[in-house]
Amino acid sequence: MKSLTAKQTKLIEFIDDWQRANGHPPTQAEICGHFGFSSLNTVRSHLLLIEKKGYLQRNCGKARGIRLTSLQTTLINRQQENSIPILGSIAAGVPIWAEQNLEGFLPISPTLFGGGELFALHVLGDSMTGIGIKNGDIAVIKRTDCVENGDIAAVLVEHEATLKRIYLSSKALVLKSENPAFADQIYDMNQNNLIRILGSYKGIIRTTDNRYCS
């Protein structure tokens, strides 16, 4: 994904802030008014360039037809000193789609989990209970595309995200559960699977009793 210019980043941040404050995206006229652009054509030009970079989608038939599609990089860059952004859900069972839309911020210092570029995901499923990761927990992830064999990581496999222990060779990727009721998931690296490491697992927040675990 191509990087944003400073002006494009400010536009994305404004749309994101407006969405969270009002429950819907701004209109092009509201964007125009906020930034003091000379015309709506200027707004459209900016939005078109941002759309081409993959950060939003426009529905030209709707007044509020702007949808942010990939906030992860922007949100992590905006990570506040004492909070961690929550970006959706991840399966600890059968992989499911994890929308990377901002749900809010955990009021927890990133230093509790070692610092760095952190984000959080809700855990769904029971495949990692053997190491204390339970359904309903919030997993804290440090963004990286490279982990060691045996590490626990958030992995995107053909648009589905899952939390598993990883074993990678030149021939196969093995996603191993920590629950004997769940079989290993094995992917042939020669089959052109769309596989991407989202980040390494750093710890959990147990939401049921507000006990922090790291």
Residue frames as qw, qx, qy, qz and C-alpha x, y, z in Angstrom:
[[0.000, 0.889, 0.459, 0.000, 0.00, 0.00, 0.00],
 [0.410, 0.503, -0.030, 0.761, 1.43, 3.40, -1.00],
 [0.317, -0.368, -0.474, 0.734, 2.12, 5.94, 1.71],
 [0.052, 0.885, 0.456, 0.078, -0.02, 9.02, 2.19],
 [0.296, 0.496, -0.099, 0.811, 1.10, 12.61, 1.85],
 [0.112, -0.114, -0.560, 0.813, 0.81, 14.91, 4.87],
 [0.424, 0.033, -0.048, -0.904, -2.41, 16.44, 3.49],
 [0.665, -0.070, -0.639, -0.380, -3.90, 13.01, 2.71],
 [0.412, -0.116, -0.792, 0.435, -3.07, 11.82, 6.23],
 [0.130, 0.098, 0.368, -0.915, -4.89, 14.85, 7.70],
 [0.579, -0.001, -0.342, -0.741, -7.91, 14.04, 5.51],
 [0.625, -0.097, -0.773, -0.041, -7.95, 10.41, 6.68],
 [0.249, -0.111, -0.680, 0.681, -7.61, 11.48, 10.30],
 [0.320, 0.040, 0.113, -0.940, -10.46, 13.97, 9.94],
 [0.663, -0.050, -0.520, -0.536, -12.75, 11.34, 8.36],
 [0.550, -0.094, -0.794, 0.241, -11.83, 8.85, 11.09],
 [0.067, -0.088, -0.532, 0.839, -12.42, 11.37, 13.91],
 [0.467, 0.006, -0.109, -0.878, -15.74, 12.46, 12.39],
 [0.655, -0.074, -0.690, -0.299, -16.87, 8.84, 12.00],
 [0.440, -0.147, -0.768, 0.442, -16.11, 8.04, 15.63],
 [0.045, 0.110, 0.372, -0.921, -17.72, 11.24, 16.94],
 [0.494, 0.184, -0.028, -0.849, -20.89, 11.11, 14.81],
 [0.655, 0.100, 0.726, -0.185, -21.37, 7.46, 13.86],
 [0.702, 0.606, 0.359, 0.104, -21.17, 8.20, 10.13],
 [0.585, 0.001, 0.216, 0.782, -18.61, 9.65, 7.71],
 [0.062, 0.615, 0.086, -0.782, -18.60, 13.34, 6.72],
 [0.626, 0.707, 0.329, 0.006, -19.97, 14.59, 3.43],
 [0.627, 0.282, 0.148, 0.711, -17.65, 16.09, 0.84],
 [0.036, -0.826, -0.135, -0.546, -19.13, 19.51, 1.70],
 [0.655, -0.756, 0.015, -0.014, -18.23, 19.02, 5.37],
 [0.806, -0.129, 0.150, 0.557, -14.69, 18.05, 4.40],
 [0.381, 0.596, 0.202, 0.677, -14.50, 21.09, 2.14],
 [0.287, -0.880, -0.092, -0.368, -15.66, 23.39, 4.94],
 [0.784, -0.581, 0.039, 0.215, -13.26, 21.95, 7.51],
 [0.716, -0.117, 0.245, 0.643, -10.17, 22.32, 5.32],
 [0.079, 0.789, 0.010, -0.609, -11.24, 25.52, 3.58],
 [0.460, 0.072, 0.680, 0.566, -10.87, 24.08, 0.08],
 [0.144, 0.254, -0.203, -0.935, -11.95, 26.32, -2.77],
 [0.677, 0.120, -0.285, -0.668, -14.42, 23.82, -4.22],
 [0.881, -0.118, 0.383, -0.251, -15.85, 20.31, -3.95],
 [0.822, 0.520, -0.229, 0.038, -13.73, 19.36, -6.96],
 [0.122, 0.668, -0.647, 0.347, -10.65, 19.80, -4.78],
 [0.642, -0.291, 0.586, -0.400, -12.14, 17.41, -2.22],
 [0.934, 0.276, 0.120, -0.193, -12.99, 14.88, -4.93],
 [0.579, 0.663, -0.453, 0.142, -9.45, 15.04, -6.29],
 [0.162, -0.552, 0.718, -0.393, -7.94, 14.34, -2.87],
 [0.776, -0.085, 0.491, -0.387, -10.38, 11.49, -2.18],
 [0.870, 0.457, -0.125, -0.133, -9.70, 9.92, -5.58],
 [0.387, 0.635, -0.623, 0.242, -5.95, 9.86, -4.94],
 [0.384, -0.385, 0.707, -0.452, -6.44, 8.40, -1.46],
 [0.887, 0.139, 0.253, -0.360, -8.82, 5.79, -2.90],
 [0.747, 0.554, -0.367, -0.007, -6.23, 4.77, -5.47],
 [0.133, 0.545, -0.738, 0.374, -3.78, 4.16, -2.63],
 [0.560, -0.158, -0.812, -0.045, -6.29, 1.79, -1.02],
 [0.107, -0.010, -0.633, 0.767, -7.20, 3.73, 2.13],
 [0.405, 0.325, 0.450, -0.727, -10.86, 4.40, 1.35],
 [0.176, 0.321, 0.825, 0.430, -13.74, 3.53, -0.94],
 [0.236, 0.215, 0.088, -0.944, -16.31, 5.96, -2.30],
 [0.239, 0.503, 0.826, 0.087, -19.94, 5.35, -3.14],
 [0.082, 0.017, 0.196, 0.977, -20.69, 8.28, -5.39],
 [0.314, -0.474, -0.629, -0.531, -24.42, 7.66, -5.11],
 [0.534, -0.669, -0.491, 0.161, -24.50, 8.50, -1.40],
 [0.038, -0.931, 0.093, -0.352, -23.93, 11.82, 0.36],
 [0.462, -0.694, 0.533, -0.145, -21.98, 10.03, 3.08],
 [0.966, 0.245, -0.047, -0.067, -20.51, 7.41, 0.78],
 [0.282, 0.695, -0.616, 0.243, -16.94, 7.40, 2.15],
 [0.927, -0.368, 0.011, -0.077, -15.67, 4.24, 3.82],
 [0.057, -0.752, 0.656, -0.037, -12.18, 3.89, 5.24],
 [0.940, 0.144, -0.262, -0.163, -10.82, 0.51, 4.24],
 [0.835, 0.034, -0.345, 0.427, -7.38, 0.18, 5.85],
 [0.244, -0.918, 0.075, -0.302, -6.72, 2.16, 9.00],
 [0.892, -0.333, -0.136, 0.276, -4.05, -0.02, 10.55],
 [0.617, 0.189, -0.076, 0.760, -0.97, 1.99, 9.54],
 [0.055, -0.642, -0.062, -0.763, -2.61, 5.35, 10.16],
 [0.672, -0.664, -0.149, -0.291, -3.99, 4.34, 13.53],
 [0.856, -0.252, -0.155, 0.424, -0.76, 2.84, 14.75],
 [0.432, 0.351, -0.046, 0.830, 1.05, 6.02, 13.75],
 [0.277, -0.613, -0.043, -0.739, -1.52, 7.95, 15.78],
 [0.707, -0.356, -0.590, 0.157, -1.23, 5.62, 18.76],
 [0.278, -0.862, 0.103, -0.411, -1.48, 7.70, 21.87],
 [0.154, 0.553, -0.713, 0.403, 1.20, 7.51, 24.54],
 [0.295, -0.146, 0.789, -0.519, -1.09, 5.79, 27.04],
 [0.761, 0.260, 0.327, -0.496, -3.41, 3.75, 24.81],
 [0.247, -0.146, 0.876, 0.387, -3.52, 0.90, 22.31],
 [0.532, 0.201, -0.227, -0.790, -5.94, 0.92, 19.34],
 [0.570, 0.115, 0.796, -0.168, -8.47, -1.94, 19.08],
 [0.238, 0.377, -0.534, -0.718, -8.82, -2.99, 15.45],
 [0.741, 0.076, -0.386, -0.544, -11.44, -5.75, 15.48],
 [0.858, -0.266, 0.357, -0.255, -11.53, -9.50, 16.12],
 [0.323, 0.499, -0.791, -0.145, -9.34, -12.53, 15.52],
 [0.919, -0.145, -0.202, -0.306, -10.21, -16.20, 15.71],
 [0.174, -0.503, 0.827, -0.182, -8.55, -18.60, 18.12],
 [0.706, 0.177, 0.658, -0.191, -10.35, -21.45, 16.42],
 [0.585, 0.474, 0.530, 0.391, -11.37, -21.55, 12.75],
 [0.255, -0.137, 0.109, 0.951, -10.03, -18.39, 11.07],
 [0.196, 0.802, 0.560, -0.075, -12.55, -15.61, 10.47],
 [0.344, 0.653, 0.150, 0.658, -12.45, -12.30, 8.71],
 [0.424, -0.568, -0.332, 0.623, -11.03, -9.54, 10.93],
 [0.213, 0.880, 0.234, 0.355, -12.18, -6.09, 9.88],
 [0.554, -0.118, -0.221, 0.794, -9.37, -3.69, 10.68],
 [0.101, -0.743, -0.239, -0.617, -11.67, -0.84, 11.65],
 [0.124, 0.255, -0.557, 0.780, -10.97, 1.16, 14.74],
 [0.485, -0.565, -0.654, -0.133, -13.28, 0.19, 17.60],
 [0.411, -0.897, -0.006, -0.161, -11.64, 2.40, 20.17],
 [0.348, 0.605, -0.584, 0.415, -8.55, 2.60, 22.37],
 [0.774, -0.397, -0.449, 0.206, -7.46, 0.55, 25.35],
 [0.154, -0.924, 0.166, -0.307, -6.49, 3.02, 28.11],
 [0.887, -0.368, 0.156, 0.232, -3.28, 1.08, 28.77],
 [0.032, -0.835, 0.456, 0.306, 0.30, 2.19, 28.28],
 [0.843, 0.443, -0.298, -0.068, 2.02, 0.30, 25.42],
 [0.121, 0.624, -0.713, 0.297, 5.05, -0.05, 27.69],
 [0.727, -0.239, 0.504, -0.400, 3.13, -2.70, 29.65],
 [0.925, 0.255, 0.280, -0.020, 3.55, -4.94, 26.59],
 [0.727, -0.144, 0.328, 0.586, 7.06, -3.88, 25.66],
 [0.082, 0.709, -0.113, -0.692, 6.20, -0.84, 23.56],
 [0.229, -0.048, 0.763, 0.602, 6.51, -0.55, 19.79],
 [0.407, 0.030, -0.353, -0.842, 3.73, -0.44, 17.20],
 [0.125, 0.132, 0.938, -0.294, 0.92, -2.21, 19.05],
 [0.525, -0.121, -0.255, -0.803, -2.71, -2.93, 18.27],
 [0.350, -0.047, 0.827, -0.437, -5.35, -5.09, 19.93],
 [0.497, -0.017, -0.643, -0.583, -7.84, -7.67, 18.64],
 [0.731, -0.218, 0.347, -0.546, -10.74, -9.48, 20.31],
 [0.013, 0.238, -0.967, -0.092, -10.14, -13.24, 20.62],
 [0.792, 0.055, 0.018, -0.608, -12.92, -15.54, 19.40],
 [0.870, 0.177, -0.450, -0.100, -12.72, -19.31, 19.99],
 [0.749, -0.592, 0.268, -0.131, -10.99, -21.79, 22.27],
 [0.909, 0.325, -0.187, 0.183, -8.06, -23.17, 20.29],
 [0.400, 0.548, -0.445, 0.585, -5.42, -21.37, 22.40],
 [0.642, -0.676, -0.010, -0.361, -6.76, -22.13, 25.87],
 [0.920, -0.114, -0.228, 0.299, -3.77, -24.37, 26.63],
 [0.505, 0.111, -0.205, 0.831, -1.63, -21.29, 27.13],
 [0.142, -0.516, -0.510, 0.673, -4.33, -19.23, 28.81],
 [0.138, 0.113, -0.287, -0.941, -5.73, -17.36, 25.80],
 [0.224, 0.386, 0.859, -0.252, -9.50, -17.60, 26.16],
 [0.079, 0.595, 0.617, 0.509, -12.57, -16.67, 24.17],
 [0.222, -0.913, -0.330, -0.091, -13.40, -13.04, 24.92],
 [0.574, -0.522, 0.055, 0.629, -9.86, -11.99, 25.79],
 [0.361, 0.926, -0.066, -0.081, -8.20, -9.08, 24.03],
 [0.856, -0.032, 0.154, 0.493, -4.91, -10.01, 22.39],
 [0.023, -0.924, 0.186, 0.333, -2.22, -7.37, 22.12],
 [0.852, 0.320, 0.249, 0.332, -0.16, -7.64, 18.94],
 [0.234, -0.711, 0.284, 0.599, 3.11, -5.97, 17.97],
 [0.701, 0.681, 0.031, -0.209, 3.12, -5.20, 14.30],
 [0.219, -0.567, 0.715, 0.345, 5.77, -7.12, 12.37],
 [0.823, 0.379, -0.201, -0.373, 5.88, -9.27, 9.25],
 [0.605, 0.373, -0.685, 0.161, 8.58, -11.59, 10.57],
 [0.689, -0.546, 0.309, -0.363, 8.43, -13.96, 13.56],
 [0.001, 0.447, -0.894, 0.032, 10.45, -16.94, 14.77],
 [0.623, -0.098, -0.729, -0.266, 9.27, -20.54, 14.44],
 [0.442, -0.304, -0.761, 0.366, 7.28, -21.45, 17.51],
 [0.033, 0.071, 0.247, -0.966, 6.13, -17.88, 18.17],
 [0.191, 0.637, 0.727, -0.169, 2.45, -17.04, 18.57],
 [0.084, -0.171, 0.262, 0.946, 1.31, -14.56, 15.95],
 [0.516, 0.593, 0.360, -0.503, -1.68, -13.00, 14.26],
 [0.286, -0.117, 0.750, 0.585, -1.76, -14.32, 10.69],
 [0.565, 0.493, 0.074, -0.658, -3.86, -13.29, 7.70],
 [0.319, -0.048, 0.890, 0.323, -4.61, -16.24, 5.39],
 [0.009, 0.349, 0.719, 0.600, -6.61, -15.34, 2.29],
 [0.254, -0.473, -0.109, -0.837, -8.40, -12.47, 4.07],
 [0.764, -0.534, -0.309, -0.190, -9.05, -14.50, 7.22],
 [0.059, 0.667, -0.548, 0.501, -7.20, -13.71, 10.45],
 [0.884, -0.342, -0.315, -0.049, -6.25, -16.18, 13.15],
 [0.233, -0.775, 0.521, -0.271, -4.08, -16.36, 16.26],
 [0.997, -0.013, -0.080, 0.005, -1.84, -19.44, 16.31],
 [0.539, -0.602, 0.489, 0.329, 1.64, -20.76, 17.00],
 [0.619, 0.726, -0.186, -0.235, 3.60, -20.59, 13.74],
 [0.649, -0.314, 0.599, 0.349, 5.96, -23.07, 12.12],
 [0.556, 0.776, -0.061, -0.290, 7.21, -22.06, 8.68],
 [0.626, -0.234, 0.587, 0.456, 9.41, -23.88, 6.18],
 [0.064, 0.327, -0.517, -0.788, 10.08, -23.45, 2.48],
 [0.150, -0.162, -0.894, -0.390, 7.29, -25.95, 1.76],
 [0.380, -0.597, -0.673, -0.216, 4.55, -25.30, 4.28],
 [0.156, -0.407, 0.330, -0.837, 3.11, -23.01, 6.90],
 [0.475, -0.349, -0.805, 0.071, 1.76, -24.80, 9.96],
 [0.305, -0.496, 0.162, -0.797, -0.61, -22.96, 12.30],
 [0.472, -0.107, -0.848, 0.216, -0.69, -24.93, 15.53],
 [0.520, -0.665, -0.183, -0.504, -3.38, -24.68, 18.20],
 [0.068, 0.313, -0.763, 0.561, -2.85, -25.01, 21.94],
 [0.680, -0.009, 0.412, -0.607, -5.90, -27.22, 22.39],
 [0.247, -0.144, 0.931, 0.225, -5.93, -30.93, 21.37],
 [0.491, 0.533, 0.636, -0.267, -9.48, -30.58, 20.11],
 [0.421, 0.846, -0.051, -0.324, -8.21, -28.47, 17.20],
 [0.872, 0.169, 0.263, 0.376, -6.19, -29.89, 14.34],
 [0.338, -0.450, 0.277, 0.779, -3.17, -28.12, 12.90],
 [0.541, 0.791, 0.190, -0.213, -3.84, -25.96, 9.86],
 [0.582, -0.272, 0.510, 0.572, -1.30, -26.65, 7.11],
 [0.470, 0.830, 0.071, -0.291, -0.84, -24.47, 4.04],
 [0.799, 0.160, 0.315, 0.487, 1.29, -25.45, 1.06],
 [0.165, -0.717, 0.107, 0.669, 3.61, -22.53, 0.32],
 [0.206, -0.109, 0.691, 0.685, 3.65, -23.52, -3.36],
 [0.143, 0.574, 0.795, 0.139, -0.09, -23.04, -3.77],
 [0.106, 0.365, 0.157, 0.911, 0.10, -19.23, -3.83],
 [0.351, -0.707, -0.601, 0.127, -1.95, -18.83, -0.65],
 [0.051, 0.751, -0.044, 0.657, -2.34, -15.20, 0.34],
 [0.736, -0.494, -0.369, 0.278, -0.55, -15.41, 3.68],
 [0.208, 0.679, -0.205, 0.673, 0.72, -12.47, 5.69],
 [0.504, -0.318, -0.584, 0.550, 2.02, -12.10, 9.23],
 [0.136, -0.871, -0.253, -0.398, 0.15, -9.26, 10.95],
 [0.097, -0.744, 0.432, -0.500, 2.23, -9.24, 14.11],
 [0.466, 0.078, -0.822, 0.318, 3.62, -11.12, 17.07],
 [0.595, -0.651, -0.418, -0.219, 1.52, -11.87, 20.13],
 [0.206, 0.485, -0.475, 0.705, 2.63, -9.89, 23.20],
 [0.005, -0.087, -0.789, 0.609, -0.04, -10.70, 25.79],
 [0.218, -0.540, -0.719, -0.379, -3.70, -10.52, 26.70],
 [0.239, -0.180, 0.338, -0.892, -6.16, -8.43, 28.61],
 [0.138, -0.320, -0.936, 0.046, -8.73, -10.53, 30.43],
 [0.212, -0.352, -0.189, -0.892, -11.93, -8.56, 30.05],
 [0.588, -0.481, -0.618, -0.204, -14.07, -10.63, 32.43],
 [0.609, -0.678, -0.307, 0.274, -12.32, -9.46, 35.56],
 [0.129, 0.974, -0.120, 0.141, -10.21, -6.59, 34.22],
 [0.721, -0.531, 0.342, 0.283, -7.03, -8.51, 35.03],
 [0.426, 0.811, -0.364, -0.169, -4.13, -7.50, 32.81],
 [0.893, -0.187, 0.360, 0.197, -1.84, -10.31, 31.62],
 [0.421, 0.839, -0.326, -0.110, 1.43, -9.85, 29.81]]
